[in-house]
């Protein structure tokens, strides 16, 4: 099995370059993005020209202006930065289907099995760098077997392991790539980019040697731990790999050992790609607030067909949807609806919404409606079937009937979908395990249910003691639940043995002989005689027939 290959893309100037791309008419001048940190303003991101002037992220704005009076600044917008990183993640899907965001300024790509499509790992990383440079974005790339190692190479490859360093040192390169640096072209972007793109690539199986000369800060540790390790002379990751793990965990906590194991591949660290961005929702704004039920239904008739068209285009069916009604006073009313079967038929959904409109309080009027599909499932127009099903369908014995699903949906809209259940056969000969209860909305009817050798009672309970003679034959008279009963007739026995591979407390009495006992008062009870094993033998009542 081929090892995992993780590519980390770090955008050290993402905040500044995002705004530079939108500011087309800005002259060549140092540029920075500022953020508020308590009572002080500091630089959140700086352009190439700003960094060449001696500015760096985290520096106070007062010191930056004293050092570079011509500095141009803009305020930091975290929401816009997160949205821009999301757009970069969508763009990166062309290189790998598994892309995860690492806020605020990085992406992680699982390129296992993808590099050969682009001419190899080095060629693939070069093409990514070229594409990003063309749109004016600086990037540092690290490629390794683990996410932690790729993160470390992208940010710290070639950096000196000192405790008082500042800046991001993005122009330095990894030792493993210095011999090839002259062969790589200088990729220069637009606007204020202009740094050399030199990715740090650790060959498969060479993670430990690639990380050995990196500073301990590359393990994603907190500054206090990094300072303490540096004070003790443990400046490089290679200095930690030879130390006893128990002593490191006792002195610096388990977090240090975990980060080290994640970087070296001893501890798992999966990449969690973002969910698909497809959202099935539609809304309508009204010129005047409405409050009548007919007006609400008219709005639903406008929105629901549009939503179903979106679902049909994507071959999806809705299982759970929400109707939101926004009142003129800013309050929101909502209805959540669950369907027994996924569908994109508006005619099947509309009656269910109409049944629950009484839960909406219109107040002084509703001026906006929104319908969103919260849960969807793939829905195909043609379903595959075997030869037997195809033969039955040709004979007209199989029809596409949705009446049962619609009935379950209507009842569920009233009492809740979780209250509707159906029974399926269980994989056990024990009476209390012979059937399992499943949610009707999330299960199909049982195709077949083999009948037991003897009838089963309608009501079952835990075995209750019966006062009767200690003999295997049905007693003529017995006492149960403080009542003296006389036997009219008995049918049986049916011998049932316990599941020897399981320790069931109720079956420690051993093998049982079940009888259908009819009393003189008309009651039909399910009695059994326990032959005794870990518990004493005797008569018990297990259920009652209707």
NORLIN-V126145 format. One record per pair of residues at least 6 apart in sequence whose C-alpha atoms are under 6 Angstrom apart, sorted by the first residue. I is the first residue (numbers start at 1). J is the second residue. D is the distance in Angstrom with one decimal. If there is no record, write none. Layout:
I|J|D + I|J|D
This chain:
4|112|5.5 + 4|145|5.3 + 5|111|5.7 + 5|112|5.0 + 5|144|5.7 + 5|145|4.7 + 6|109|5.7 + 6|110|4.7 + 6|111|6.0 + 6|143|5.7 + 6|144|5.5 + 6|145|5.8 + 6|146|5.9 + 6|147|5.7 + 7|108|5.8 + 7|109|5.0 + 7|142|5.8 + 7|143|4.5 + 8|107|5.9 + 8|108|4.6 + 8|141|5.6 + 8|142|5.2 + 8|150|5.3 + 8|151|5.6 + 9|106|5.5 + 9|107|5.1 + 9|140|5.9 + 9|141|4.8 + 10|106|4.4 + 10|139|5.5 + 10|140|5.1 + 11|105|5.4 + 11|106|5.9 + 11|138|5.9 + 11|139|4.6 + 13|45|5.7 + 15|45|5.5 + 16|32|5.8 + 16|33|5.8 + 16|45|5.5 + 16|46|5.7 + 16|47|5.8 + 30|49|4.8 + 30|50|4.3 + 30|71|5.0 + 31|47|5.5 + 31|50|5.8 + 31|71|5.7 + 31|72|4.7 + 31|73|5.8 + 32|45|5.6 + 32|46|4.3 + 32|73|4.9 + 33|43|5.8 + 33|44|5.4 + 33|45|5.2 + 33|73|5.5 + 33|74|5.0 + 33|75|5.6 + 33|76|5.6 + 34|42|5.5 + 34|43|4.4 + 34|44|5.2 + 34|75|5.1 + 34|76|5.6 + 35|41|5.7 + 35|42|5.7 + 35|44|5.8 + 35|76|5.4 + 41|60|5.9 + 41|61|5.5 + 42|58|5.7 + 42|59|5.4 + 42|60|4.0 + 42|61|4.8 + 43|57|4.9 + 43|58|5.2 + 43|59|5.5 + 44|57|5.1 + 45|57|5.2 + 56|167|5.6 + 96|111|5.6 + 98|109|5.9 + 98|110|5.5 + 98|273|5.5 + 99|108|5.8 + 99|109|4.6 + 99|273|5.1 + 100|107|5.8 + 100|108|5.2 + 100|272|5.9 + 100|273|4.4 + 100|274|5.9 + 101|107|4.8 + 115|121|5.1 + 118|124|5.2 + 133|189|4.1 + 134|189|5.1 + 136|189|4.8 + 136|190|4.7 + 140|154|5.4 + 141|154|4.7 + 141|199|4.8 + 142|150|4.6 + 142|153|4.7 + 142|154|4.1 + 142|199|5.9 + 142|200|4.8 + 142|201|5.8 + 143|150|4.9 + 143|201|4.7 + 143|202|6.0 + 144|150|4.9 + 144|202|5.1 + 148|263|4.3 + 149|263|4.8 + 152|218|4.6 + 153|200|5.9 + 157|173|5.8 + 157|174|4.6 + 158|172|5.4 + 158|173|4.8 + 158|174|4.5 + 161|215|4.7 + 161|235|5.8 + 174|200|5.5 + 186|196|5.5 + 188|194|4.8 + 202|210|5.9 + 212|237|5.1 + 212|238|4.0 + 213|236|5.6 + 214|236|5.5 + 214|237|5.9 + 215|235|5.7 + 215|236|4.4 + 215|237|6.0 + 216|235|5.8 + 216|236|5.2 + 216|237|5.1 + 217|226|6.0 + 219|259|5.9 + 261|267|5.1 + 280|372|5.8 + 280|373|5.4 + 281|371|5.6 + 281|372|4.1 + 282|370|5.7 + 282|371|5.6 + 283|369|5.5 + 283|370|4.0 + 284|368|5.7 + 284|369|5.4 + 285|367|5.9 + 285|368|4.4 + 286|367|5.0 + 286|368|5.9 + 289|365|4.5 + 289|366|4.7 + 289|367|4.4 + 290|365|4.9 + 290|366|5.1 + 291|362|5.3 + 291|365|5.1 + 305|346|5.8 + 308|344|4.9 + 315|378|6.0 + 315|379|5.3 + 316|377|5.5 + 316|378|4.5 + 316|379|4.9 + 317|342|4.6 + 317|343|4.3 + 317|344|5.0 + 317|376|5.4 + 317|377|5.3 + 317|379|5.5 + 318|342|5.0 + 318|343|5.5 + 318|376|4.4 + 319|338|5.8 + 319|339|5.0 + 319|342|4.8 + 319|375|5.4 + 319|376|5.5 + 320|337|5.6 + 320|338|4.4 + 320|374|5.4 + 320|375|5.0 + 321|336|5.9 + 321|337|5.4 + 321|372|5.6 + 321|373|4.3 + 321|374|5.1 + 322|335|5.5 + 322|336|4.4 + 322|371|5.7 + 322|372|5.4 + 323|334|5.4 + 323|335|5.1 + 323|370|5.8 + 323|371|4.6 + 324|333|5.8 + 324|334|4.3 + 324|369|5.7 + 324|370|5.0 + 325|332|5.7 + 325|333|5.0 + 325|334|6.0 + 325|369|4.8 + 326|332|4.6 + 326|366|5.6 + 326|368|5.2 + 327|365|5.6 + 327|366|4.1 + 327|367|5.9 + 328|365|5.8 + 328|366|5.7 + 328|367|6.0 + 333|360|5.9 + 339|409|5.3 + 340|405|5.4 + 340|409|5.3 + 340|441|4.2 + 420|440|5.7 + 421|438|5.5 + 421|439|4.4 + 421|440|4.6 + 422|437|5.8 + 422|438|5.5 + 422|440|5.3 + 423|436|5.5 + 423|437|4.7 + 424|435|5.6 + 424|436|5.3 + 424|446|5.7 + 425|434|5.9 + 425|435|4.5 + 426|434|4.6 + 426|435|4.6 + 426|436|5.7 + 428|434|5.6 + 457|543|6.0 + 457|544|5.4 + 457|545|4.5 + 458|545|5.3 + 459|543|5.4 + 459|544|5.4 + 460|543|4.3 + 461|542|5.8 + 461|543|5.9 + 463|540|5.8 + 463|541|5.4 + 463|542|4.6 + 464|540|5.3 + 464|541|5.2 + 465|540|4.6 + 466|479|5.9 + 466|480|5.1 + 466|539|5.3 + 466|540|5.0 + 467|478|5.7 + 467|479|5.0 + 468|478|4.9 + 470|538|5.7 + 476|486|5.9 + 476|487|5.1 + 477|485|5.8 + 477|486|4.5 + 477|487|6.0 + 478|484|6.0 + 478|485|5.5 + 479|485|6.0 + 486|519|5.5 + 486|520|5.8 + 487|519|4.5 + 488|518|5.5 + 488|519|4.9 + 488|520|5.1 + 489|518|5.4 + 490|516|5.5 + 490|517|4.5 + 491|515|5.6 + 491|516|5.0 + 492|515|4.8 + 493|513|5.5 + 493|514|5.3 + 493|515|5.2 + 494|513|5.4 + 494|514|5.0 + 495|512|5.6 + 495|513|4.5 + 496|512|5.4 + 497|511|4.5 + 508|534|5.3 + 508|535|5.8 + 509|530|5.8 + 509|532|4.6 + 509|533|5.0 + 509|534|5.9 + 509|535|4.7 + 510|532|5.1 + 510|533|4.8 + 511|530|6.0 + 511|531|5.8 + 512|528|6.0 + 512|529|5.5 + 512|530|4.6 + 513|528|5.1 + 513|529|5.2 + 514|527|5.7 + 514|528|4.1 + 515|526|5.9 + 515|527|5.2 + 515|528|5.8 + 516|525|5.9 + 516|526|5.0 + 517|524|5.6 + 517|525|5.2 + 518|524|4.5 + 524|544|5.9 + 524|545|5.4 + 525|544|4.5 + 526|541|5.9 + 526|542|5.6 + 526|543|5.0 + 526|544|5.7 + 527|540|5.7 + 527|541|4.5 + 528|539|5.8 + 528|540|5.5 + 529|538|5.6 + 529|539|4.6 + 530|537|5.0 + 530|538|5.4 + 531|537|5.0
